[in-house]
Amino acid sequence: MKLYTKIVLILFIPLFAGLTGCIKEEQYPLEPKIEYKSYQTYTALDGKDSLGKITISYTDGDGNIGLFSWDTVEPRKYNFYLKFMQLIDNKLEEVKPVDSSINFNARIPILTPAGKNKNIKGDISMTLELYFASQMLQSDVIAFEIYIKDRDLNKSNVVVTPMFTIKR
């Protein structure tokens, strides 16, 4: 090995190690935080919107988002809460199914990372069957109100999506 190469290695290896040692891990609050990310529709052959896919991003400082398979009763029956809204008389109103046992909530599976650092961030997508929901709608303009809860029952912030026009 040439002397020049040895000098470069001797100087840059400690410098690189020192710089990477200064990189701090991101720290998030213990309560989950969400942001609206995207919405897209899938159109059926008849030209009507059949599915809607809503995506949110999340962060959580202790990584305890997600339900175990045995978490099936309140308050841990759901952890993704979605209010389906429609525009009526220039006001967003909740779409209420005729059967009160039906809702648009969902279950997020366990997302806790392995290892010491439990900070997590990522995206969660939920698919809605607009074809069946459209039978309850009085409007072609919809929006969603969403929040999540972690296993400690910490509630995230609530996000309201922009309004979307669907073909029904």
PEVEN-V405479 format. One record per backbone hydrogen bond with DSSP energy under -1.0 kcal/mol. NH is the residue of the N-H (numbers start at 1). CO is the residue of the C=O. If there is no record, write none. Layout:
{{NH/CO} {NH/CO}}
This chain:
{{6/2} {7/3} {8/4} {9/5} {10/6} {11/7} {12/8} {13/9} {15/11} {16/12} {17/13} {18/14} {19/15} {20/16} {21/17} {33/59} {35/57} {37/55} {38/55} {40/53} {42/51} {44/48} {47/44} {49/167} {50/42} {51/42} {52/128} {53/40} {54/126} {55/38} {56/124} {57/35} {58/122} {59/33} {60/120} {61/29} {67/108} {71/68} {72/70} {76/73} {79/106} {80/106} {81/147} {83/145} {85/143} {86/93} {87/141} {88/91} {91/88} {93/86} {95/84} {102/99} {106/80} {111/65} {120/60} {122/58} {124/56} {126/54} {128/52} {130/128} {131/50} {133/129} {134/130} {136/133} {142/164} {143/85} {145/83} {146/159} {147/81} {149/79} {150/154} {151/64} {153/150} {156/148} {159/146} {161/144} {164/142} {166/140}}
